[in-house]
Amino acid sequence: MPTVNFDKTEFISLLGKSVDDQTLSERISMIGTDLEKVDPEIIVEVFPDRPDMLSIEGFTNAMKGFMGIEEGPIEFNVYDSTYAGIVDPKVKLVRPYAVGAIVKGINFDDNTIRSLMQIQEKLHITHGRNRKKVAIGVHDLDKIEFPIKYTAMPRDFTFKPLEFDKTITIDEILKFHPKGIEYAHLLSEFKECPIWIDNKGQVLSMPPIINGDHTKVTEKTKNLFIDITGTHRKSIEYALNIILMGLFIRKGNIYSFKLSDEGKELTYPNLNREIIELDISYSNKILGLNLSEDETANLLLKMRYGVHSKSKGKIAVEIPPYRADIIHPIDLVEDISIAYGFENFVPEIPDIATIGQENPIEIFIRKIEEVMVGFNFFEVKNYILSNEDILITKMLDNKRKIVKTRNAVNTEFDTIRCSLLPLLIKTLASNSHYEYPQNIFEVGIVVPDQNLVEKQFLSCAICHPKANFSEIKGILNGFFTSLGIQYSVKEDNYPYFIQGRSCSLEVGGKYVGRMGELNPEVLYNFKLEMPVSAFEIDLSAIFEQFKEKIQG
């Protein structure tokens, strides 16, 4: 979890209420963060699902509601303006989405500068996935000639980057500038790189690497232009709103910015509030409480939500535009529990009698893991969510049907994995700088088709210069022999395996998996330079068919 540091005096000032250290410690801990200390400065670990609390302004905004100082969401004031920009279609192939906003009248004292730098850094690392998904640029507005343009430039294009005293090419920035060296991998596959440029040809920034020196912010800066680019529009909009929330609390005046993108004129910031309907009976059932509509509404107001209406056991809840973590009513229930107070829940013994025992399939899975470790394989664990590019496109498996999540916030994790193998290959690709051989396996849940039935799979991969079908078949033989299971192979073709070096696996005449050498095109797609052979087995099918034998 990201750790943030707040000056205690400034924290109390923004909170608007004098609070002793003991009360502060208790309340901060109960809002859902991990408090390290409150004196001489406040240090807390913020859960990744609350990026709005990564700044001192956002944190105190949440605390004001939680401590009963204020309620409801912040009411932003946004002034209309003629500031405008355009998104060049050619940048869509590199870093497709961009937003921006204007903030005037900023008092750039030490506290404001420190807070702006901290929220920018923390959003880059967490919400922005180390700038891959979201990258933020802050500029001196008065040095920019509008309209501006978000475009892409060839690598021999030159400008003076921040912290450099001379003009250099984009290619040189990626090779020699400290930020270029750190983040060059984000642009390595592109011949042209993103550039924000103004009407006079002055460079504002080269996302996601570095700002231009021309628009750098100094102690004399009073007015800001904020640019945010990324790979997912909703994510950059949330990042912009989080930053604007802090500057608005700092008494900055927010002005609109019109951006022409693919023939559409978009106006930012986008402060439209989503409304989620919450069923009171659903909330009470989850929490084990019996709260009325009014009581539930008051708790939501305490967590800085808006209450749109109440009727027939339901509440229409307005989600603040800076809350990136709310995607389902269960998220509202979680905040209701926080506002109610964890210390106020009364522990109850369930009114049922059960005899606890370990789930038989968990015993089976543990045996599987022990067998694979015994073969000198390392176990890995990947997320159950991935994306279509990894699961389908790079695997050349276009006929497979996948299950996507609804209203996904992050396009990197919007698809339930249908197989473990693509993620094992991705793991190998991410560790290609380590020595070989690399033998890895994973046991986990997949949803192999659109029937939405969860199954336990085992996937195993070997990667080194001489990895081949015979070697992986030897591992498979040892695996089934150790379990006392007879199996057979049947020649079969899969797009991600080499034709003639792949087969399906059967136990008791039923299909349970597949095995083969990885197709060179798949290796190329994942940027792997070593051959890979692998197998994948449906453990659920084996477990059901041989349940008694395995348990015995």
C-alpha positions as CSV (number, residue, x, y, z in Angstrom):
1,M,0.0,0.0,0.0
2,P,1.3,3.5,-0.7
3,T,2.5,5.5,2.3
4,V,1.7,9.2,2.5
5,N,3.2,11.8,4.8
6,F,1.2,14.8,6.1
7,D,2.3,17.8,8.1
8,K,0.2,17.6,11.3
9,T,-0.2,21.3,11.7
10,E,-1.4,21.7,8.1
11,F,-3.6,18.6,8.5
12,I,-5.4,20.1,11.5
13,S,-5.8,23.4,9.6
14,L,-7.4,21.8,6.6
15,L,-9.6,19.6,8.9
16,G,-11.0,22.8,10.4
17,K,-11.2,21.5,13.9
18,S,-8.7,21.1,16.7
19,V,-8.2,17.5,17.5
20,D,-5.9,15.8,20.1
21,D,-3.4,13.1,19.0
22,Q,-5.4,10.2,20.6
23,T,-8.7,11.2,18.9
24,L,-6.8,11.7,15.6
25,S,-5.2,8.3,15.9
26,E,-8.5,6.5,16.6
27,R,-10.4,8.2,13.8
28,I,-7.7,7.8,11.2
29,S,-7.4,4.1,12.0
30,M,-11.2,3.6,11.8
31,I,-11.7,5.2,8.4
32,G,-9.9,2.3,6.7
33,T,-6.3,3.2,6.6
34,D,-3.2,1.9,8.4
35,L,-1.8,4.6,10.7
36,E,1.9,4.5,11.5
37,K,2.1,7.7,13.6
38,V,0.7,11.1,14.2
39,D,3.6,13.0,15.7
40,P,5.5,15.0,14.7
41,E,4.0,14.2,11.3
42,I,1.1,12.0,10.2
43,I,2.1,8.9,8.3
44,V,-0.5,6.6,6.9
45,E,-0.8,3.7,4.4
46,V,-3.7,4.3,2.1
47,F,-5.5,1.3,0.5
48,P,-5.0,1.2,-3.3
49,D,-8.8,1.5,-3.8
50,R,-8.8,5.1,-2.4
51,P,-6.5,7.2,-4.7
52,D,-8.6,10.3,-3.7
53,M,-7.0,10.0,-0.2
54,L,-3.4,10.1,-1.4
55,S,-3.3,13.9,-0.9
56,I,-3.6,15.8,2.3
57,E,-6.6,17.6,0.8
58,G,-8.4,14.4,-0.2
59,F,-7.6,12.7,3.1
60,T,-8.9,15.6,5.2
61,N,-12.0,15.9,3.0
62,A,-12.8,12.3,3.8
63,M,-12.0,12.8,7.5
64,K,-14.3,15.9,7.7
65,G,-17.2,13.7,6.8
66,F,-16.2,10.8,9.0
67,M,-15.8,13.0,12.0
68,G,-19.1,14.8,11.4
69,I,-17.5,18.2,10.5
70,E,-19.0,18.3,7.0
71,E,-21.3,16.0,5.0
72,G,-22.0,15.3,1.4
73,P,-19.7,15.7,-1.7
74,I,-17.7,18.7,-2.6
75,E,-19.6,21.1,-4.9
76,F,-17.1,22.1,-7.6
77,N,-17.3,25.5,-9.3
78,V,-16.0,25.4,-12.9
79,Y,-15.9,28.6,-14.9
80,D,-16.3,28.5,-18.7
81,S,-13.3,29.5,-20.8
82,T,-12.1,29.6,-24.4
83,Y,-9.0,27.4,-23.7
84,A,-9.0,24.7,-26.3
85,G,-6.9,21.9,-27.8
86,I,-7.1,19.1,-30.4
87,V,-6.1,15.4,-30.3
88,D,-4.2,14.4,-33.5
89,P,-5.6,11.0,-34.8
90,K,-2.1,9.6,-35.3
91,V,-1.4,9.7,-31.5
92,K,-4.2,7.2,-31.0
93,L,-1.8,4.4,-32.0
94,V,0.6,5.3,-29.3
95,R,-1.2,6.8,-26.2
96,P,-4.8,7.3,-27.2
97,Y,-6.5,9.4,-24.5
98,A,-5.9,12.9,-23.1
99,V,-7.7,15.3,-20.8
100,G,-6.8,18.7,-19.4
101,A,-8.0,21.5,-17.1
102,I,-7.1,25.1,-16.1
103,V,-6.6,26.2,-12.5
104,K,-6.0,29.9,-11.7
105,G,-5.2,31.9,-8.6
106,I,-3.0,29.3,-6.9
107,N,-0.9,30.4,-3.9
108,F,2.2,28.3,-4.4
109,D,3.5,28.2,-0.9
110,D,5.6,25.2,0.4
111,N,2.6,23.2,1.5
112,T,0.8,23.5,-1.9
113,I,3.9,22.6,-3.8
114,R,4.7,19.6,-1.6
115,S,1.1,18.4,-1.8
116,L,0.9,18.7,-5.6
117,M,4.2,16.8,-6.0
118,Q,3.1,14.1,-3.6
119,I,-0.3,13.4,-5.2
120,Q,1.3,13.5,-8.7
121,E,3.9,10.9,-7.6
122,K,1.5,8.6,-5.8
123,L,-1.1,8.7,-8.6
124,H,1.7,7.8,-11.1
125,I,2.8,4.8,-9.0
126,T,-0.7,3.4,-8.0
127,H,-3.6,4.6,-10.1
128,G,-1.3,5.1,-13.1
129,R,0.5,1.8,-12.9
130,N,3.9,3.5,-13.0
131,R,2.8,5.9,-15.7
132,K,1.7,3.2,-18.1
133,K,-2.0,3.8,-17.6
134,V,-1.9,7.4,-16.4
135,A,0.7,10.2,-16.8
136,I,0.3,13.7,-15.4
137,G,1.9,16.9,-16.5
138,V,1.7,20.3,-14.6
139,H,2.5,23.5,-16.5
140,D,2.7,27.2,-16.1
141,L,-0.4,28.4,-17.9
142,D,0.9,31.8,-18.7
143,K,3.7,30.4,-20.8
144,I,1.4,28.6,-23.1
145,E,-0.1,29.9,-26.4
146,F,-3.5,28.3,-27.0
147,P,-4.9,26.3,-28.8
148,I,-2.6,23.4,-28.1
149,K,-2.3,20.0,-29.8
150,Y,-1.7,16.5,-28.5
151,T,0.1,14.7,-31.3
152,A,3.0,12.3,-32.0
153,M,6.5,13.2,-33.3
154,P,9.3,11.1,-34.8
155,R,12.2,10.3,-32.6
156,D,14.5,12.9,-34.2
157,F,12.2,15.7,-33.1
158,T,14.0,18.0,-30.7
159,F,13.0,20.1,-27.6
160,K,14.5,21.1,-24.3
161,P,13.3,18.7,-21.6
162,L,12.9,19.6,-17.9
163,E,16.2,19.5,-15.9
164,F,18.3,19.8,-19.1
165,D,20.1,22.9,-20.3
166,K,20.0,22.1,-24.0
167,T,17.8,20.9,-26.8
168,I,18.0,17.2,-27.6
169,T,16.1,14.6,-29.6
170,I,13.4,12.4,-28.3
171,D,15.7,9.4,-28.9
172,E,18.4,11.1,-26.8
173,I,15.9,11.8,-24.0
174,L,15.0,8.1,-23.8
175,K,18.6,7.1,-23.7
176,F,20.2,9.8,-21.5
177,H,17.6,11.7,-19.5
178,P,17.0,10.1,-16.0
179,K,13.3,10.0,-16.6
180,G,13.8,8.8,-20.1
181,I,15.9,5.9,-19.0
182,E,13.4,5.0,-16.3
183,Y,10.3,5.0,-18.5
184,A,11.7,4.4,-22.0
185,H,10.1,0.9,-22.0
186,L,6.6,2.5,-22.2
187,L,7.4,3.8,-25.7
188,S,9.9,1.2,-26.9
189,E,7.7,-0.3,-29.6
190,F,6.7,3.1,-31.2
191,K,8.5,5.0,-33.9
192,E,6.7,8.2,-32.9
193,C,6.2,9.5,-29.4
194,P,3.4,11.6,-27.8
195,I,3.9,15.3,-27.6
196,W,1.8,18.2,-26.2
197,I,2.7,21.3,-28.3
198,D,1.3,24.8,-28.2
199,N,0.3,27.2,-31.0
200,K,3.9,28.7,-31.1
201,G,5.5,25.2,-31.4
202,Q,6.7,25.2,-27.8
203,V,6.6,21.7,-26.2
204,L,4.6,21.3,-23.1
205,S,5.5,17.7,-22.4
206,M,6.3,14.3,-23.8
207,P,4.0,11.9,-22.0
208,P,4.6,9.7,-20.1
209,I,8.3,10.7,-19.8
210,I,9.1,14.3,-19.1
211,N,7.7,17.9,-19.3
212,G,9.3,20.5,-21.5
213,D,11.4,23.1,-19.8
214,H,9.5,26.0,-21.4
215,T,6.4,25.5,-19.2
216,K,8.0,24.5,-16.0
217,V,6.3,25.6,-12.8
218,T,8.3,28.0,-10.5
219,E,7.6,29.9,-7.3
220,K,6.2,32.7,-9.4
221,T,3.5,30.5,-11.0
222,K,0.0,31.5,-10.3
223,N,-2.0,29.7,-13.0
224,L,-1.7,26.0,-14.1
225,F,-2.5,23.9,-17.1
226,I,-2.8,20.2,-16.1
227,D,-2.5,17.6,-18.9
228,I,-3.2,13.9,-18.3
229,T,-2.7,11.2,-20.9
230,G,-3.1,7.4,-20.8
231,T,-4.5,4.2,-22.1
232,H,-7.9,4.3,-20.4
233,R,-10.2,7.4,-20.6
234,K,-12.1,6.9,-17.4
235,S,-8.8,6.4,-15.4
236,I,-7.3,9.7,-16.6
237,E,-10.6,11.5,-15.9
238,Y,-10.6,10.3,-12.4
239,A,-6.9,11.3,-11.9
240,L,-7.7,14.8,-13.2
241,N,-10.7,15.1,-10.8
242,I,-8.6,14.0,-7.9
243,I,-6.0,16.6,-8.5
244,L,-8.6,19.3,-9.1
245,M,-10.3,18.4,-5.8
246,G,-7.1,19.2,-4.0
247,L,-6.5,22.5,-5.9
248,F,-10.1,23.5,-5.4
249,I,-9.7,23.0,-1.6
250,R,-6.6,25.2,-1.9
251,K,-8.9,27.9,-3.2
252,G,-7.8,27.5,-6.9
253,N,-10.4,28.6,-9.5
254,I,-11.1,25.8,-12.1
255,Y,-11.7,26.7,-15.7
256,S,-13.0,24.4,-18.5
257,F,-10.8,23.1,-21.3
258,K,-12.3,22.1,-24.6
259,L,-10.6,19.2,-26.4
260,S,-11.5,18.2,-30.0
261,D,-11.1,14.4,-30.2
262,E,-12.2,12.3,-33.2
263,G,-14.6,14.9,-34.3
264,K,-16.2,15.3,-30.9
265,E,-15.7,18.4,-28.7
266,L,-15.2,17.2,-25.2
267,T,-15.2,19.5,-22.2
268,Y,-13.1,18.9,-19.1
269,P,-13.2,18.4,-16.3
270,N,-16.0,15.8,-16.5
271,L,-17.7,16.2,-13.2
272,N,-20.8,14.2,-14.0
273,R,-21.9,12.2,-11.0
274,E,-22.9,8.6,-11.5
275,I,-26.0,7.5,-9.6
276,I,-26.1,4.0,-8.0
277,E,-29.3,2.7,-6.5
278,L,-28.8,1.0,-3.2
279,D,-31.4,-1.4,-1.8
280,I,-31.6,-1.0,2.0
281,S,-32.5,-4.6,2.6
282,Y,-29.4,-5.7,0.6
283,S,-27.1,-3.4,2.7
284,N,-28.7,-4.6,6.0
285,K,-28.4,-8.2,5.1
286,I,-24.7,-7.9,4.3
287,L,-24.0,-5.9,7.5
288,G,-26.3,-7.8,9.8
289,L,-28.0,-4.5,10.8
290,N,-31.5,-3.0,10.7
291,L,-30.9,0.5,9.5
292,S,-33.7,2.7,8.2
293,E,-33.6,4.7,5.0
294,D,-32.8,7.9,6.9
295,E,-30.1,6.2,9.0
296,T,-28.5,4.7,5.9
297,A,-28.7,8.0,4.1
298,N,-27.0,9.8,7.0
299,L,-24.1,7.3,7.0
300,L,-23.7,7.8,3.2
301,L,-23.6,11.6,3.7
302,K,-21.0,11.1,6.4
303,M,-18.8,9.3,3.8
304,R,-19.2,12.4,1.5
305,Y,-21.7,10.9,-0.9
306,G,-24.7,12.7,-2.2
307,V,-28.2,11.3,-1.6
308,H,-30.4,11.9,-4.6
309,S,-33.6,10.4,-3.4
310,K,-35.2,7.9,-1.0
311,S,-38.2,5.7,-1.8
312,K,-39.6,2.3,-1.2
313,G,-36.6,0.9,0.6
314,K,-34.0,2.2,-1.9
315,I,-31.7,5.2,-2.0
316,A,-30.3,6.8,-5.2
317,V,-26.7,7.6,-4.2
318,E,-24.6,10.2,-6.1
319,I,-21.0,9.2,-6.5
320,P,-18.4,12.1,-6.2
321,P,-16.5,12.5,-9.5
322,Y,-13.2,11.8,-7.6
323,R,-14.2,8.4,-6.2
324,A,-12.6,6.0,-8.7
325,D,-13.3,3.0,-6.5
326,I,-17.1,2.8,-6.6
327,I,-18.4,0.4,-9.2
328,H,-21.0,-1.7,-7.4
329,P,-23.5,-1.3,-4.5
330,I,-21.3,-3.5,-2.4
331,D,-18.7,-0.6,-2.4
332,L,-21.4,1.6,-0.8
333,V,-22.1,-1.1,1.8
334,E,-18.4,-1.1,2.7
335,D,-18.5,2.7,3.3
336,I,-21.7,2.4,5.3
337,S,-19.9,-0.1,7.6
338,I,-17.0,2.3,8.0
339,A,-19.4,5.2,8.8
340,Y,-21.4,3.0,11.2
341,G,-18.1,2.2,13.0
342,F,-16.4,-1.1,13.1
343,E,-16.2,-0.8,16.9
344,N,-20.0,-0.7,17.0
345,F,-20.6,-4.0,15.4
346,V,-21.6,-6.7,18.0
347,P,-20.0,-10.1,17.4
348,E,-22.6,-12.9,17.1
349,I,-22.2,-16.7,17.0
350,P,-24.1,-18.0,14.0
351,D,-27.3,-19.8,14.9
352,I,-26.2,-23.0,13.1
353,A,-24.2,-26.0,14.0
354,T,-21.4,-27.2,11.7
355,I,-18.4,-29.4,11.8
356,G,-15.5,-27.7,10.2
357,Q,-13.2,-29.6,7.8
358,E,-11.0,-28.8,4.9
359,N,-12.5,-28.8,1.5
360,P,-11.5,-32.1,-0.2
361,I,-10.5,-30.3,-3.4
362,E,-8.1,-28.0,-1.4
363,I,-6.4,-31.2,-0.1
364,F,-6.1,-32.4,-3.7
365,I,-4.7,-29.1,-4.9
366,R,-2.1,-29.0,-2.2
367,K,-1.0,-32.5,-3.3
368,I,-0.7,-31.2,-6.9
369,E,1.4,-28.3,-5.7
370,E,3.7,-30.6,-3.7
371,V,4.1,-32.8,-6.8
372,M,5.1,-29.9,-9.0
373,V,7.5,-28.5,-6.5
374,G,9.0,-31.9,-6.2
375,F,9.8,-31.7,-10.0
376,N,11.8,-28.5,-9.3
377,F,9.1,-26.1,-10.6
378,F,8.5,-22.7,-9.1
379,E,4.9,-21.8,-8.3
380,V,3.5,-18.4,-9.5
381,K,0.2,-16.7,-8.8
382,N,-1.4,-14.4,-11.3
383,Y,-4.6,-12.3,-11.1
384,I,-7.8,-14.0,-12.1
385,L,-8.5,-11.0,-14.3
386,S,-6.6,-10.2,-17.4
387,N,-7.4,-8.8,-20.9
388,E,-8.3,-10.0,-24.4
389,D,-4.9,-9.0,-25.8
390,I,-3.1,-11.5,-23.6
391,L,-5.7,-14.2,-23.4
392,I,-6.8,-14.2,-27.1
393,T,-4.8,-12.0,-29.5
394,K,-1.3,-12.9,-28.5
395,M,-2.2,-16.5,-28.2
396,L,-3.8,-16.6,-31.7
397,D,-6.8,-18.2,-30.1
398,N,-9.5,-16.1,-31.8
399,K,-12.2,-18.8,-31.7
400,R,-12.3,-19.0,-27.9
401,K,-15.3,-17.3,-26.2
402,I,-14.3,-15.1,-23.2
403,V,-16.2,-13.5,-20.3
404,K,-15.7,-9.7,-19.8
405,T,-16.5,-7.7,-16.7
406,R,-19.2,-5.1,-16.9
407,N,-18.2,-1.4,-16.6
408,A,-14.5,-2.3,-16.0
409,V,-12.4,0.6,-14.6
410,N,-9.2,-0.8,-16.0
411,T,-8.8,-2.2,-19.5
412,E,-5.8,-4.2,-18.3
413,F,-8.0,-6.3,-16.1
414,D,-11.4,-6.5,-17.8
415,T,-11.6,-10.2,-18.8
416,I,-11.9,-13.3,-16.6
417,R,-9.0,-15.6,-17.5
418,C,-10.1,-18.6,-19.6
419,S,-6.7,-20.3,-19.3
420,L,-3.7,-20.1,-17.1
421,L,-1.2,-20.7,-19.9
422,P,-1.2,-17.1,-21.4
423,L,-0.4,-15.7,-18.0
424,L,2.4,-18.2,-17.4
425,I,3.9,-17.0,-20.8
426,K,3.5,-13.4,-19.7
427,T,5.3,-14.3,-16.5
428,L,8.2,-15.8,-18.4
429,A,8.4,-12.7,-20.7
430,S,8.5,-10.5,-17.6
431,N,11.5,-12.5,-16.2
432,S,13.5,-13.0,-19.4
433,H,16.4,-11.1,-17.8
434,Y,16.9,-13.9,-15.3
435,E,19.0,-17.0,-16.0
436,Y,17.5,-20.2,-17.6
437,P,16.1,-22.8,-17.4
438,Q,12.9,-21.3,-16.0
439,N,10.3,-24.0,-14.9
440,I,7.1,-22.5,-13.5
441,F,3.5,-23.7,-12.8
442,E,0.3,-22.3,-11.5
443,V,-2.8,-23.8,-10.0
444,G,-5.9,-21.6,-10.0
445,I,-9.5,-20.8,-11.0
446,V,-10.4,-20.2,-14.6
447,V,-13.7,-19.7,-16.4
448,P,-13.0,-21.6,-19.7
449,D,-16.1,-20.6,-21.5
450,Q,-19.3,-18.5,-21.4
451,N,-21.1,-21.0,-19.2
452,L,-19.6,-19.1,-16.2
453,V,-18.6,-22.4,-14.5
454,E,-15.4,-21.9,-12.4
455,K,-12.9,-24.7,-12.7
456,Q,-9.5,-25.5,-11.1
457,F,-6.7,-25.7,-13.7
458,L,-3.0,-26.6,-13.5
459,S,-0.7,-25.1,-16.1
460,C,3.0,-25.9,-16.4
461,A,5.7,-24.4,-18.6
462,I,9.4,-25.0,-19.2
463,C,11.6,-22.4,-20.9
464,H,15.2,-22.7,-22.0
465,P,17.2,-23.0,-25.2
466,K,16.4,-26.7,-25.7
467,A,12.8,-26.9,-24.3
468,N,10.8,-29.4,-26.4
469,F,7.8,-31.7,-26.6
470,S,9.7,-34.7,-25.2
471,E,10.8,-32.9,-22.1
472,I,7.3,-31.6,-21.2
473,K,5.9,-35.1,-21.9
474,G,8.3,-36.5,-19.4
475,I,7.1,-34.1,-16.7
476,L,3.5,-35.0,-17.6
477,N,4.3,-38.7,-17.2
478,G,5.8,-38.2,-13.8
479,F,2.9,-36.0,-12.7
480,F,0.2,-38.6,-13.6
481,T,2.3,-41.5,-12.3
482,S,2.7,-39.8,-8.9
483,L,-1.1,-39.5,-8.7
484,G,-1.6,-43.1,-9.8
485,I,-3.7,-42.0,-12.8
486,Q,-3.7,-43.5,-16.3
487,Y,-3.9,-41.1,-19.1
488,S,-3.7,-41.1,-22.9
489,V,-2.7,-38.6,-25.6
490,K,-4.5,-37.8,-28.8
491,E,-2.9,-35.8,-31.7
492,D,-4.6,-32.4,-31.9
493,N,-3.9,-28.9,-33.2
494,Y,-4.1,-25.7,-31.2
495,P,-3.2,-22.3,-32.6
496,Y,-0.7,-21.5,-29.9
497,F,1.2,-24.8,-30.2
498,I,3.3,-25.9,-33.2
499,Q,1.4,-28.1,-35.5
500,G,2.5,-31.7,-35.2
501,R,3.9,-31.0,-31.7
502,S,0.7,-30.7,-29.8
503,C,-1.9,-33.1,-28.4
504,S,-5.0,-33.3,-26.2
505,L,-5.0,-35.3,-22.9
506,E,-7.6,-37.8,-21.9
507,V,-8.3,-39.6,-18.6
508,G,-10.9,-42.3,-18.7
509,G,-11.8,-41.4,-22.3
510,K,-12.6,-37.8,-21.3
511,Y,-10.7,-34.7,-22.4
512,V,-8.8,-33.1,-19.5
513,G,-6.2,-30.9,-21.1
514,R,-3.6,-30.2,-23.8
515,M,0.2,-30.2,-24.2
516,G,2.7,-28.9,-26.8
517,E,5.5,-26.7,-27.9
518,L,4.6,-23.0,-28.2
519,N,4.1,-21.5,-31.6
520,P,7.0,-19.2,-32.6
521,E,4.5,-16.5,-33.5
522,V,3.2,-16.6,-29.9
523,L,6.7,-16.3,-28.6
524,Y,7.2,-13.3,-30.8
525,N,4.0,-11.7,-29.6
526,F,5.2,-12.0,-26.0
527,K,8.7,-10.9,-26.9
528,L,10.2,-14.2,-25.7
529,E,13.4,-15.4,-27.3
530,M,13.5,-18.9,-25.8
531,P,11.4,-21.9,-26.8
532,V,8.6,-22.9,-24.4
533,S,6.8,-26.2,-24.0
534,A,3.8,-26.5,-21.7
535,F,0.7,-28.4,-20.7
536,E,-2.6,-27.4,-19.1
537,I,-4.9,-29.7,-17.2
538,D,-8.5,-29.4,-15.9
539,L,-8.0,-30.5,-12.3
540,S,-11.7,-30.2,-11.6
541,A,-12.4,-33.0,-14.2
542,I,-9.7,-35.2,-12.7
543,F,-10.9,-34.6,-9.2
544,E,-14.5,-35.4,-9.9
545,Q,-13.6,-38.6,-11.9
546,F,-11.1,-39.9,-9.4
547,K,-12.4,-38.3,-6.2
548,E,-12.5,-41.4,-4.0
549,K,-9.1,-42.7,-5.2
550,I,-7.4,-39.4,-4.6
551,Q,-8.9,-38.9,-1.1
552,G,-7.9,-42.4,-0.2
